[in-house]
């Protein structure tokens, strides 16, 4: 059930029910904070020549529905917001039991057509002109966003067969094997490729946010932060008059959902990848490591080799892996709330200072405009 500003057929009792879930009054302080943030970004934009920003044609995409415009930034909660737009537009498989945005399948969100939601490249000046009253985007600390992109796209198999451009950027004479299956790209090599490819266009998962959404060319009504994602998302929903039932989630609920979604997605890659590149056991090991990096599984809990040997993993890898890792999560008692950040810092600590300094240049505007500290270890 949802309510948008253009609907009048919903009863008053239903409206009161949904308004009690997201109370607009609680966002008065956030509204003041948002105005300060937007004014700060505008002032920083004005400090640079207008011709500079006009030359920087944005490369991102906008999803639009009912005069709501969302500039997509991969690795900054975009699946969540795409699901919301599909949900309020009723743009999901007919006959499916969809009662909340999170029920919409990830594959459908990213890879199917969506006739009710208009998709436009931000390079189109027309879309930038109308993105005012109900337009928004989200930002994220560049260091965290890069680390997340590496885990999702190269530690895991998503880009193994399409990431040859990264290898070509850092190796003079790569072998055919290195180009056809990019499964052994280290974090240092990943970051080295990013700084060598820039200022040419990077993949959207690594492209600076200012290059994707150009906040100096678009007058956004709201700019949220990944670091305050839940509150900022609720604020934007309220500001734009979108209300629907939202089930409260615990930290463990989020972990279960993320583990389940990523496990299914990555094992299902087998159907689209060559047998020479996709290895079930390697994917299982990488998923285990990814869930440790993401702070779900204790880093001291080793990959359970013996369990996979005696189970029916080879016949049912997705189901078997899920059963084992969710059981591990259930039995876990240690406090690992700082593990995700600790492991990210450890990874960056192994990266050369030269690459770190060059990354500061690549993402300079993201650091400056959105108030992130470019000193990783401060």
VOMAR-434294 format. One line per 4 residues: number of its first residue (from 1); their letters; for each residue x, y, z of C-alpha. Coordinates in Angstrom, 2 decimals, decimal comma. Example, Ala and Ser with C-alpha at 12.3 -4.5 7.8 and 13.67 -1.06 7.14 Angstrom:
1> AS> 12,30:-4,50:7,80; 13,67:-1,06:7,14 .
END
This chain:
1> XXXX> 0,00:0,00:0,00; 1,32:3,44:-0,83; 0,24:7,02:-1,11; 1,65:9,58:-3,48 .
5> XXXX> 0,72:13,22:-3,77; -1,42:12,72:-6,86; -3,73:10,06:-5,39; -7,09:10,94:-3,82 .
9> XXXX> -8,78:7,52:-3,67; -7,14:6,47:-0,39; -9,34:6,75:2,71; -8,54:9,18:5,53 .
13> XXXX> -8,04:6,33:7,98; -5,49:4,74:5,66; -3,69:8,05:5,25; -3,50:8,53:9,00 .
17> XXXX> -2,17:5,00:9,36; 0,66:5,63:6,91; 1,38:9,13:8,12; 1,86:7,71:11,60 .
21> XXXX> 4,65:5,54:10,20; 6,62:8,44:8,78; 5,69:11,59:10,71; 6,67:14,72:8,78 .
25> XXXX> 7,02:16,77:12,00; 10,09:14,83:13,07; 11,93:16,07:9,99; 11,87:19,79:10,84 .
29> XXXX> 15,45:19,70:12,14; 16,53:17,60:9,16; 14,95:20,16:6,84; 17,14:22,87:8,36 .
33> XXXX> 20,22:20,66:8,07; 19,41:19,85:4,44; 19,07:23,54:3,56; 22,46:24,25:5,14 .
37> XXXX> 24,01:21,38:3,17; 22,48:22,48:-0,15; 23,55:26,09:0,44; 27,09:24,93:1,26 .
41> XXXX> 27,29:22,92:-1,97; 25,92:25,86:-3,95; 28,52:28,22:-2,48; 31,34:25,80:-3,30 .
45> XXXX> 30,03:25,50:-6,86; 30,01:29,28:-7,21; 33,63:29,45:-6,10; 34,63:27,81:-9,38 .
49> XXXX> 34,14:29,28:-12,86; 30,74:28,44:-14,35; 32,48:27,43:-17,57; 34,25:24,63:-15,68 .
53> XXXX> 31,01:22,91:-14,69; 29,36:23,54:-18,06; 32,19:21,62:-19,72; 31,71:18,71:-17,32 .
57> XXXX> 28,79:16,93:-18,99; 27,26:14,53:-16,44; 27,42:10,87:-17,37; 24,84:9,45:-14,96 .
61> XXXX> 21,23:8,43:-15,41; 18,00:9,67:-13,87; 14,92:7,63:-13,06; 11,72:9,68:-13,08 .
65> XXXX> 8,14:9,01:-12,03; 5,31:11,43:-11,17; 7,70:14,42:-11,30; 10,08:12,69:-8,88 .
69> XXXX> 13,61:12,59:-10,30; 16,38:10,42:-8,87; 19,97:10,64:-10,11; 21,41:7,16:-9,73 .
73> XXXX> 24,75:6,68:-8,00; 25,82:3,01:-8,00; 27,16:1,72:-4,67; 25,11:4,32:-2,79 .
77> XXXX> 21,85:2,49:-2,11; 20,56:2,72:-5,67; 18,86:-0,70:-5,59; 16,80:0,47:-2,61 .
81> XXXX> 15,64:3,64:-4,37; 15,01:1,96:-7,69; 12,75:-0,50:-5,86; 10,82:2,37:-4,28 .
85> XXXX> 10,19:4,05:-7,64; 9,11:0,75:-9,18; 6,86:0,08:-6,19; 5,01:3,40:-6,23 .
89> XXXX> 4,60:3,16:-10,02; 3,29:-0,43:-9,81; 6,05:-1,36:-12,26; 6,78:-4,93:-11,21 .
93> XXXX> 5,84:-8,40:-12,49; 2,08:-8,83:-12,56; 0,79:-11,55:-10,31; 3,81:-11,40:-8,01 .
97> XXXX> 3,22:-10,89:-4,29; 4,71:-7,44:-3,83; 3,70:-5,72:-0,60; 6,80:-3,58:-0,10 .
101> XXXX> 9,68:-2,29:-2,27; 12,07:-4,88:-0,86; 9,92:-7,67:-2,34; 10,92:-6,69:-5,88 .
105> XXXX> 13,61:-9,01:-7,23; 17,09:-7,51:-7,65; 17,50:-8,93:-11,16; 14,17:-7,40:-12,22 .
109> XXXX> 15,25:-4,04:-10,78; 18,52:-3,85:-12,68; 18,03:-5,85:-15,85; 14,37:-5,74:-16,95 .
113> XXXX> 12,52:-2,95:-18,76; 10,36:-0,57:-16,74; 7,80:1,25:-18,91; 6,28:3,28:-16,05 .
117> XXXX> 9,60:4,77:-14,96; 11,31:7,11:-17,41; 15,05:6,67:-17,68; 17,10:9,57:-19,01 .
121> XXXX> 20,82:10,29:-19,33; 21,89:13,25:-17,23; 23,71:14,62:-20,28; 20,25:15,65:-21,56 .
125> XXXX> 19,87:19,33:-20,66; 16,07:18,96:-20,64; 16,06:16,56:-17,69; 18,48:18,79:-15,76 .
129> XXXX> 16,13:21,76:-16,16; 13,12:19,95:-14,70; 15,06:18,36:-11,82; 14,20:20,92:-9,16 .
133> XXXX> 11,15:20,52:-6,89; 11,30:16,74:-6,38; 14,82:15,78:-7,38; 17,38:14,02:-5,23 .
137> XXXX> 20,63:12,07:-5,15; 22,81:10,35:-2,57; 26,51:10,64:-1,80; 29,06:8,38:-0,11 .
141> XXXX> 32,59:8,67:1,20; 34,76:7,97:-1,90; 37,04:5,61:0,03; 34,14:3,45:1,19 .
145> XXXX> 32,47:3,54:-2,22; 35,60:2,33:-4,00; 36,12:-0,48:-1,49; 32,49:-1,57:-1,91 .
149> XXXX> 32,80:-1,48:-5,71; 35,89:-3,67:-5,61; 34,20:-6,26:-3,39; 30,98:-6,45:-5,41 .
153> XXXX> 32,48:-6,32:-8,89; 35,94:-7,91:-8,77; 36,29:-9,92:-5,57; 32,93:-11,43:-6,55 .
157> XXXX> 32,32:-12,57:-10,16; 30,10:-9,77:-11,48; 32,83:-8,17:-13,63; 35,15:-11,14:-14,11 .
161> XXXX> 34,27:-11,48:-17,80; 33,81:-7,79:-18,61; 36,68:-6,24:-16,67; 39,46:-6,60:-19,25 .
165> XXXX> 39,73:-2,81:-19,57; 41,02:-2,70:-15,99; 43,74:-5,23:-16,76; 44,76:-3,41:-19,95 .
169> XXXX> 45,15:-0,20:-17,94; 47,83:-1,67:-15,68; 49,53:-4,42:-17,70; 51,41:-3,99:-20,99 .
173> XXXX> 51,12:-7,53:-22,31; 48,35:-9,32:-20,44; 47,65:-12,93:-21,38; 44,37:-13,97:-22,99 .
177> XXXX> 43,50:-15,71:-19,73; 44,04:-12,53:-17,71; 41,74:-10,64:-20,07; 39,01:-13,24:-20,41 .
181> XXXX> 38,58:-13,88:-16,68; 39,54:-11,03:-14,36; 39,15:-12,99:-11,13; 42,53:-12,28:-9,54 .
185> XXXX> 42,62:-8,48:-9,65; 43,98:-7,24:-6,31; 42,66:-4,14:-4,57; 45,93:-2,32:-5,30 .
189> XXXX> 45,62:-3,22:-9,00; 41,96:-2,17:-9,04; 42,79:1,27:-7,65; 45,83:1,61:-9,93 .
193> XXXX> 43,55:0,98:-12,92; 41,10:3,63:-11,70; 43,76:6,36:-11,52; 45,27:5,36:-14,88 .
197> XXXX> 41,93:5,35:-16,71; 40,84:8,72:-15,28; 40,09:11,39:-16,58; 38,55:9,19:-19,25 .
201> XXXX> 35,15:7,84:-18,22; 35,24:5,18:-15,56; 32,60:2,53:-15,08; 29,62:4,08:-13,30 .
205> XXXX> 30,44:2,14:-10,11; 33,74:4,00:-9,84; 32,94:7,27:-11,65; 33,06:10,28:-9,27 .
209> XXXX> 29,60:11,21:-8,02; 30,04:14,81:-9,19; 30,63:13,48:-12,71; 27,50:11,32:-12,57 .
213> XXXX> 25,01:13,79:-11,11; 26,63:17,25:-11,41; 25,18:18,98:-8,31; 26,59:22,25:-9,65 .
217> XXXX> 24,38:22,01:-12,74; 21,25:20,61:-11,09; 19,33:22,30:-8,28; 18,50:19,23:-6,20 .
221> XXXX> 15,75:19,44:-3,60; 17,60:16,94:-1,41; 21,02:15,30:-1,27; 21,21:12,38:1,12 .
225> XXXX> 24,24:10,55:2,48; 24,95:6,83:2,61; 26,33:7,40:6,10; 22,85:8,52:7,23 .
229> XXXX> 20,92:6,47:4,71; 17,87:5,39:6,69; 17,04:8,80:8,16; 17,81:10,67:4,93 .
233> XXXX> 15,65:8,23:2,95; 12,72:8,69:5,34; 13,18:12,46:5,12; 13,06:12,41:1,31 .
237> XXXX> 10,00:10,15:1,27; 8,21:12,55:3,60; 9,35:15,66:1,74; 8,08:14,31:-1,56 .
241> XXXX> 4,79:13,03:-0,13; 5,46:9,31:-0,53; 4,14:7,10:2,26; 3,92:3,32:2,44 .
245> XXXX> 4,16:0,70:5,14; 7,76:0,08:6,14; 8,59:-2,89:8,33; 11,20:-2,11:10,97 .
249> XXXX> 14,42:-4,06:10,48; 17,11:-5,10:12,93; 20,79:-5,18:12,02; 20,50:-8,95:11,73 .
253> XXXX> 17,49:-8,66:9,39; 19,55:-6,45:7,09; 22,44:-8,92:7,20; 20,17:-11,86:6,31 .
257> XXXX> 18,61:-9,98:3,41; 21,95:-8,85:2,02; 23,56:-12,27:2,41; 20,61:-13,96:0,74 .
261> XXXX> 20,44:-11,48:-2,14; 24,17:-11,51:-2,92; 24,43:-15,29:-2,60; 21,61:-15,88:-5,07 .
265> XXXX> 22,85:-13,23:-7,48; 26,45:-14,45:-7,58; 25,73:-18,18:-7,86; 23,19:-17,46:-10,60 .
269> XXXX> 26,01:-15,83:-12,59; 27,03:-19,38:-13,51; 24,29:-19,47:-16,15; 25,79:-16,48:-17,99 .
273> XXXX> 29,52:-17,15:-17,53; 31,88:-19,60:-19,17; 32,80:-22,76:-17,27; 36,46:-21,74:-17,56 .
277> XXXX> 35,84:-18,63:-15,47; 33,06:-19,53:-13,03; 34,16:-21,86:-10,23; 31,57:-22,75:-7,59 .
281> XXXX> 33,98:-23,29:-4,75; 35,92:-20,11:-5,52; 32,67:-18,12:-5,58; 31,70:-19,64:-2,22 .
285> XXXX> 35,08:-18,69:-0,74; 34,86:-15,16:-2,15; 31,32:-14,69:-0,83; 32,48:-15,78:2,61 .
289> XXXX> 35,29:-13,25:2,47; 32,94:-10,54:1,16; 30,57:-11,09:4,08; 33,50:-10,75:6,46 .
293> XXXX> 34,57:-7,54:4,73; 30,98:-6,26:4,99; 30,87:-6,96:8,72; 28,36:-9,81:8,73 .
297> XXXX> 30,57:-12,79:9,55; 33,34:-12,73:12,15; 36,72:-12,46:10,42; 38,04:-15,17:12,74 .
301> XXXX> 35,47:-17,68:11,47; 37,27:-19,65:8,73; 35,65:-20,86:5,54; 34,18:-24,29:6,51 .
305> XXXX> 36,01:-26,50:4,02; 34,85:-29,78:5,56; 31,16:-28,87:5,48; 31,28:-28,20:1,76 .
309> XXXX> 33,05:-31,50:1,10; 30,43:-33,65:2,82; 27,37:-31,65:1,73; 25,53:-31,64:-1,58 .
313> XXXX> 27,21:-28,34:-2,46; 28,14:-29,31:-6,02; 24,54:-30,22:-6,89; 22,90:-27,35:-5,01 .
317> XXXX> 25,58:-24,70:-4,38; 23,27:-21,75:-3,75; 21,02:-23,55:-1,28; 23,89:-25,30:0,52 .
321> XXXX> 25,97:-22,14:0,89; 22,99:-20,17:2,20; 22,17:-22,82:4,78; 25,74:-22,90:6,06 .
325> XXXX> 26,35:-19,15:6,20; 22,96:-18,27:7,70; 23,50:-20,90:10,38; 26,93:-19,36:11,04 .
329> XXXX> 25,32:-15,94:11,36; 22,69:-17,32:13,76; 25,30:-18,94:16,01; 27,58:-15,90:16,02 .
333> XXXX> 27,89:-14,19:19,41; 30,93:-11,91:19,05; 30,58:-8,14:18,70; 31,94:-7,25:15,24 .
337> XXXX> 30,41:-3,81:14,72; 33,79:-2,19:13,94; 35,03:-5,04:11,75; 33,79:-3,63:8,44 .
341> XXXX> 35,62:-0,34:8,86; 38,70:-2,01:10,34; 39,08:-4,36:7,38; 38,63:-1,51:4,90 .
345> XXXX> 41,41:0,48:6,57; 43,65:-2,58:6,54; 43,07:-2,99:2,80; 43,91:0,66:2,08 .
349> XXXX> 46,97:0,41:4,30; 48,45:-2,00:1,74; 47,95:0,46:-1,14; 50,90:2,60:-2,25 .
353> XXXX> 50,96:6,26:-1,18; 51,27:7,31:-4,82; 47,96:5,65:-5,72; 46,27:7,07:-2,59 .
357> XXXX> 47,41:10,60:-3,52; 46,26:10,21:-7,10; 42,86:8,99:-5,91; 42,52:12,21:-3,93 .
361> XXXX> 42,81:14,06:-7,24; 40,32:11,81:-9,06; 37,68:12,28:-6,35; 38,62:15,83:-5,33 .
365> XXXX> 35,19:17,31:-6,06; 33,41:14,50:-4,21; 35,54:15,17:-1,15; 35,17:18,95:-1,36 .
369> XXXX> 31,52:19,38:-2,32; 30,07:16,73:-0,03; 32,28:17,34:3,00; 34,24:14,09:3,12 .
373> XXXX> 37,75:13,92:4,52; 40,33:12,98:1,90; 42,78:12,01:4,63; 41,88:8,35:4,93 .
377> XX> 43,71:7,72:8,20; 42,99:10,97:10,04 .
END
